[in-house]
Amino acid sequence: MEQRVDDAESVGRPQASSIAGVQGVAGGAGVAGAAGDPEALLAAALDPVELRAWKAFLLRHARVARRLEADLMARSDLPLAEYDVLVQLALADGRRLRMNELADRVLLSRAGITRLVDRLTADALVSRVKCASDARGYFAVLTAGGLARLEAATPGHLAAVRRYFLESFTESELETLAELLERSRPLD
């Protein structure tokens, strides 16, 4: 069952309507210049091919993210944002990252990562360790329990990634898609 778009905010993900007005552009190109019409504004600023590509990207991302979130919660009782933190820590040297680096990797604000790590710490999936070289800094460290939870959740999650996204494309299309997305200008 698909989650509603407005449920995404409750798990720390942006609502689809907040991402460049995806709800406003979902129905096709409008009349350029119409006051108060975000669709018309986008149609005036982007040519039809650009608008089609942008809308398709936004809608696909929102739908896949909602389904992956719902699937991960149903299978593992683990929100996608928490899963992402556990993955990033598992991939890091020593299974630990400075809080600011972790925030950058999972695309959250410093305050957002603090709240998320607080929840993971309360569940004993992550611990906080003071940085020896910086009295104000902390590391988020993946615990044995966090690693076990990640290992239990990963097979089902990756099966969902395959089902909701990867199976939509041939291997050749996936190669092209990867090349196109990797070619996009970096935003950092």
SULWO-V818440 format. One record per residue. N is the residue number from 1. D_LAST is the distance of its C-alpha to the last C-alpha in whole Angstrom. Layout:
BEGIN
<<N	D_LAST> <N	D_LAST>>
END
This chain:
BEGIN
<<1	35> <2	32> <3	30> <4	30> <5	27> <6	28> <7	28> <8	24> <9	24> <10	26> <11	24> <12	21> <13	20> <14	19> <15	22> <16	22> <17	23> <18	21> <19	18> <20	19> <21	22> <22	23> <23	26> <24	27> <25	26> <26	28> <27	31> <28	31> <29	30> <30	32> <31	34> <32	32> <33	32> <34	34> <35	33> <36	31> <37	30> <38	27> <39	28> <40	29> <41	26> <42	24> <43	27> <44	27> <45	24> <46	23> <47	26> <48	28> <49	26> <50	22> <51	23> <52	25> <53	22> <54	20> <55	23> <56	23> <57	20> <58	20> <59	23> <60	23> <61	20> <62	22> <63	25> <64	24> <65	22> <66	25> <67	28> <68	26> <69	26> <70	29> <71	30> <72	29> <73	30> <74	34> <75	34> <76	32> <77	32> <78	28> <79	26> <80	23> <81	20> <82	23> <83	23> <84	19> <85	19> <86	23> <87	21> <88	18> <89	21> <90	23> <91	21> <92	20> <93	22> <94	25> <95	24> <96	22> <97	19> <98	18> <99	18> <100	15> <101	13> <102	15> <103	13> <104	10> <105	11> <106	13> <107	11> <108	14> <109	14> <110	16> <111	19> <112	19> <113	18> <114	21> <115	23> <116	22> <117	23> <118	26> <119	28> <120	27> <121	29> <122	32> <123	32> <124	32> <125	29> <126	27> <127	28> <128	27> <129	28> <130	27> <131	26> <132	28> <133	26> <134	25> <135	27> <136	25> <137	23> <138	23> <139	22> <140	23> <141	25> <142	26> <143	30> <144	32> <145	33> <146	29> <147	29> <148	32> <149	31> <150	28> <151	30> <152	33> <153	30> <154	28> <155	31> <156	31> <157	28> <158	27> <159	30> <160	29> <161	26> <162	28> <163	30> <164	28> <165	26> <166	26> <167	30> <168	29> <169	28> <170	30> <171	29> <172	29> <173	27> <174	24> <175	24> <176	23> <177	21> <178	19> <179	19> <180	18> <181	15> <182	14> <183	14> <184	12> <185	9> <186	6> <187	4> <188	0>>
END
